[in-house]
């Protein structure tokens, strides 16, 4: 889903896994290295998906999940003791 979205805004190239081997990856990368304007367009496209605070949102979510897990395991330990 993320790759399709990034591709839709021009920020990525999607290679179908079942049809992609090392040579296809090499060819795709080589083509990008030869086309600075394409890389610029891809860079601009992927920036459209930037939320600006993604790292903060991810870390907050992980801390919340860890806290819930810790509370759950503490509750279970209390019940078992």
C-alpha positions as CSV (number, residue, x, y, z in Angstrom):
1,X,0.0,0.0,0.0
2,X,2.8,2.5,0.9
3,X,4.7,1.7,-2.3
4,X,1.6,2.2,-4.4
5,X,0.8,5.5,-2.8
6,X,4.4,6.7,-3.2
7,X,4.3,5.6,-6.8
8,X,1.0,7.4,-7.4
9,X,2.5,10.7,-6.4
10,X,5.6,10.0,-8.5
11,X,7.9,9.4,-5.5
12,X,8.7,5.8,-6.2
13,X,9.0,3.0,-8.7
14,X,7.2,-0.1,-7.9
15,X,8.7,-3.4,-9.1
16,X,6.5,-6.4,-8.9
17,X,8.2,-8.9,-6.6
18,X,7.3,-12.0,-8.6
19,X,8.8,-10.5,-11.7
20,X,11.8,-8.8,-10.2
21,X,15.3,-10.1,-9.7
22,X,18.7,-8.4,-9.2
23,X,19.0,-7.4,-12.8
24,X,15.6,-5.6,-12.8
25,X,16.5,-3.7,-9.6
26,X,19.9,-2.8,-11.1
27,X,18.3,-1.6,-14.3
28,X,15.8,0.6,-12.4
29,X,18.5,2.1,-10.3
30,X,20.8,2.6,-13.3
31,X,18.0,4.4,-15.2
32,X,17.4,6.7,-12.2
33,X,21.1,7.5,-11.9
34,X,21.1,8.6,-15.5
35,X,18.1,10.9,-15.1
36,X,18.7,13.7,-12.6
37,X,15.4,15.4,-13.6
38,X,13.5,12.2,-12.9
39,X,15.1,11.9,-9.4
40,X,14.1,15.6,-8.8
41,X,10.5,14.8,-9.8
42,X,10.6,11.7,-7.5
43,X,11.9,13.8,-4.6
44,X,9.2,16.4,-5.1
45,X,6.6,13.7,-5.3
46,X,7.6,11.9,-2.2
47,X,7.7,15.2,-0.2
48,X,4.0,15.4,-0.9
49,X,3.5,12.5,1.5
50,X,5.6,14.0,4.3
51,X,3.6,14.7,7.4
52,X,6.5,16.6,9.0
53,X,6.1,14.8,12.3
54,X,6.1,11.1,11.3
55,X,9.0,10.2,13.6
56,X,7.3,11.8,16.6
57,X,4.0,10.1,15.8
58,X,5.6,6.7,15.4
59,X,7.6,7.0,18.7
60,X,4.5,8.2,20.5
61,X,2.4,5.3,19.2
62,X,5.2,2.8,20.1
63,X,5.5,4.2,23.7
64,X,1.7,4.0,24.1
65,X,1.7,0.4,22.9
66,X,4.6,-0.5,25.2
67,X,2.9,1.2,28.1
68,X,-0.3,-0.8,27.5
69,X,1.6,-4.0,27.2
70,X,3.5,-3.3,30.4
71,X,0.2,-2.5,32.2
72,X,-1.3,-5.7,30.9
73,X,1.6,-7.9,31.9
74,X,1.8,-6.2,35.4
75,X,-1.9,-6.9,35.8
76,X,-1.5,-10.5,34.9
77,X,1.5,-10.9,37.3
78,X,-0.6,-9.3,40.1
79,X,-3.5,-11.7,39.5
80,X,-1.2,-14.7,39.4
81,X,0.6,-13.8,42.6
